[in-house]
Amino acid sequence: MDVTTWYLEQTSRSDLLPAKPPSVEVDIVRAELPSPEFSRFLTTAVGGDWHWTNKLPWTWDEWADWLAGGVETWVAYHRGTPAGFVELAPQDDATVEITSFGLLAWAIGQGIGGHLLEVGTARAWDLADRQPEREPTRRVWLHTCSLDSPVALANYRARGFRVYDTRVNVPGDEHEGETPGPWPGAGPRTRVLPAALGTPPGRPQHPRTDRQERL
């Protein structure tokens, strides 16, 4: 199976186009303390069903070194629960790469993705405000491929990203076999949790276990 990869960019802050507000309340917060554990959780929870496997073999030290290079992680929360994230990696030529972007399965379909991408891209453009040792951003870029969510490319284009290169190649070992998923059965086909749709909080009802039946 061939995989098509699209490379997209913005070369001016004015390229960024706004998204519609999400249908649920969302807070987007920077994870200011680098945390390999948290970053790996986000990567598996969001990308486990989209073949995001390149970082999974990393050791804790490798994750820590990656985050120590000025990488910023911006996380979308709904009612205190992570809904998705954007990872920004500054580069030496006043360029910022969006290295990861996506939502957890339960958050898909509520307008969070467009809003999160808008905010994350805006933070790529003003990254030098938080890292004054770096030049002001002149370019923001990313890539997506045909193994990603089928709506990913359209979302990037809707936010003003332009395709500047397209490549077709045969996937390597990292694209073979089943995707790892956060755990078996989780992923984009998972039903949306009622709480994600704004259901008032209450005590969840769980099936009774054999042990509970005996008590």
HELIX and SHEET records of a PDB file:
HELIX    1   1 ARG A   13  ASP A   15  5                                   3    
HELIX    2   2 PRO A   36  GLY A   47  1                                  12    
HELIX    3   3 TRP A   60  LEU A   67  1                                   8    
HELIX    4   4 ALA A  105  ALA A  107  5                                   3    
HELIX    5   5 ILE A  112  TRP A  125  1                                  14    
HELIX    6   6 LEU A  127  ARG A  130  1                                   4    
HELIX    7   7 ALA A  152  ALA A  158  1                                   7    
HELIX    8   8 ASP A  173  HIS A  175  5                                   3    
HELIX    9   9 PRO A  194  LEU A  197  5                                   4    
HELIX   10  10 ASP A  210  ARG A  214  1                                   5    
SHEET    1   A 7 ASP A  27  ARG A  30  0                                        
SHEET    2   A 7 GLU A  72  HIS A  78 -1                                        
SHEET    3   A 7 THR A  81  PRO A  90 -1                                        
SHEET    4   A 7 THR A  95  LEU A 103 -1                                        
SHEET    5   A 7 ARG A 139  CYS A 145  1                                        
SHEET    6   A 7 VAL A   3  GLN A  10 -1                                        
SHEET    7   A 7 ARG A 162  ASN A 169 -1                                        
END                                                                             
